[in-house]
Amino acid sequence: MCGRFAATASIDEIATQFALVGVPERELNQSWNIAPTTDIYVIVEQRLEIMKWGLIPTWAKSGFTGANTINARSESVHEKPSFKSAFRARRCLIPATGYFEWATELGQYPSKQPFFIQRKDKKQLAMAGIYENGTTAIITKEAEGFLAGIHHRMPLFLPRDDWERWLDPKINDELGARDLINNGLSPESAGLIAHPVSNQVNFVRNNSASLLVEIPLGEAQTLL
């Protein structure tokens, strides 16, 4: 899954990297520790918009916060009631400086050791997502490559050549959208790297660049 991420690029930086033609009037503050239900940048077609992280479907009852719909599994996004309508025609990309993941039961690292995952070239990630009514969710898939040694899920990253079709609302059939999901990149193909960070990221009140600083692990727990 993806439960925290960092977004430190300016609107201009994002617009330049993704060749966007529309941007929001207000700019969000830099954040090194974005938590669910907060405002984030979302790329819709060729525009940058601001939405709340945690998808709230149209039919949701009053009091539904979106806290439990921040991620949508790629294997079932087409059939889950909360996501299937958005998946057909309201797909997006979510830019991020990088995201955090916590080591699980996989054994190589201390349980719940946080890692920061980013692009090797330090450019913005483009996590595949869906949106509805000003809210959004990140699509996740089974982890591959070196990330599978940290956690069993990872965000869906699509090849650059697939972005235009992914964002195209005219591709509104389930099979067409699922075909795009099948092109998801491995961490190596996406140019990702990971390093351990302090558990200070566990607390939302902590929000500074220090959260991204690599920390040493014991000799028996070094990265592959």
N, C-alpha and C positions, 0 to 999 in steps of 0.2 A: 504494500500500500504506500501511499504518500500522504503523510499527516502534517508535515511542516516543510516549508521551503523559504528560500530567500529571494527577494526581488529588489535589486539595488540600481538597476539601469534607469536612466531618465526616459521620458517620453520620446525625446529626439533620438536617443540611442536605439530604442526599440523600433521606432519608425524607420530609421535608416537600415538597420539589419534586415528587417522583414519587408522593406519597400512598401510601406503603408501609405495610403492617400488620405486617411482621416484619423484624427486623434481627439481624445476628450479635452474639454476646456480646462478641467482641473487636473492637477498632477498629484499622485499619491506620494506620501513620504517613503523614503527608502526603508526597507525592513529586512532584517537578517533572521527573522523568526516569525514568519507568517503562520497564523493558526487558523483553523476552520472558522467560518462564518464572518470573516473579515473581507474587506474590499480588495480586489486584485485586478490586474490588467488581463484582458482577454482579447484575442485577435479573432474578429468575425469578418469573413471575406477579406477585404483589404483595409479594414478599419480597426483601430484600437479602441476598446471600450472598457468600462469599469463595471465589474459585477461582484456579487457576493459569492464567496467560495462555500459551496454546499447547495446542491440543486434542489429547488422547491418546485415540484410539478404543479400544474394548474389546478389539479383536483385536490391538492393537499388541504387538510383541515387547519383551522386557525390554531396557532401555537407550534406548527411544524417549522423548525428552525433551520433545517438543512444540515445539522451537525453530523448526522449519520449518512449523508449522501454526498460526501466530499469526493469519494472515489466510486467509479463504476467499473466492474470487471469486464474485460474485453470478451470473455467467453459467454457472458450472459446479458450484456448491455442491450442487445436487440430484443430481449424478451421480458426484462424486468419492468413492472408497471411504472416505476419512478423514472425510468430512463428511455424506454423504447421509442416514445414519441420524439424526444429531442434527438435521439440517435439517427433517426431517418433523415432529418432535414436541418437540424440546428447544431452543427458541429463546429468546433473552434480549436484554436491553439492557445496554450497558456504559456507566456514567456516567463522564464525564471533564471536567476543567476545560478541556482543549483537547488537541490533538495536534500532533506535529511532522511536517513533510514536508521533503524535500530536493529542490531544483530539479534537474531532470534535463536531458535533451537539448533542451529546448524553446527555448533560445536567449536569452530575455530577461534571465535572471539568471545570475550566475556559477555554474558547475557545482558541485553539492553544497551550495549555499547553503541553510542550514536556515531554515524558516519555522515560526512558531507560529500555529495556526489555532484559533479559539475562537468562541463566540457573541458577537454584538455587545452583547447585554444582560448578558454575563458569567455567565449561568446555566449549569448543567451540560449538556454535550452528552449525547445518548443514542445511542450507536453500536449498530447492530443486530449481533447475534452469535448464536452457537450454543454449546451446551455438552454435555459428556459426562464422567461420572466425575470431577467436580470440576475439570475443565479447560475452557477456553473459547477461542473464536476470534472475531475481528472480521470481519464481512462487508464486502468492498470492492466498488466498482463503478467503471466508467469515469468519470473526472473530467469535470465540466461547468463552465460559467461561468468565473469568474476563476481557479478552482483549476486548470483545465486548462492555464493558463499557467505553473504551477509544477511539477505532476507529473501523470502520466496516470491515476492511481488516487486514490480518496478513499473514506472509510468510507461505508457506507450509512446514511442518516438517513431515518426514516419519519415521515409526518405523525402528529401527536399522536392523531388519531382512529383510527389503525391500531395503536396500541400494544397495546391489549387483545387484538385478534385475533392479533397477532404472538406475544404471550406465552401464548396459549391452547393448551395441549397437546392439546386436543380437535380442533384444526385440524391433523390429522396426515396430510393428503394432499399430495402434491408440488405439484399444480396450485394448490391453495388458497394454499400458502406462496409459490409463485412469483408469484402475482397480487399479493401484498403487496409483494414486491421491486420489481415494476414501478411501484409508487407512490413510489419513492425520490425524495427532494427534491433540488433543485439547491442549490448553496451559497447562492445569494441567497434562495431560499425558506426555507432552514434558518436564515437570519439569521447567516451566518458572515462573519468577517473574518480577514485574515491579515497578519502583519508579519514582517520578517526578524529573526532573532536570532543571537546569537553561536554560533560553532562549538564552544563549550564543551559544548554538549549532545551532541556526538559521543562524549563519554567518560562512561560510566555512573557513574564515581566522582564526577562533578560533579552535585550535586543540591541546588539552592537556587532561591529565587524569582528570582534574577538571570538564570536561563536564559530567562525569559519576557520580559525587557526588550527592547524594540525597538531595533535598531541602524540607523544610516543606511547607505544604499547610495550608490554613485556616481551622478552625475546621469543617466547613460545607462542606469541600471539601476533607476530608481525604480519603485514599484508603479503599475499602471494606476489 
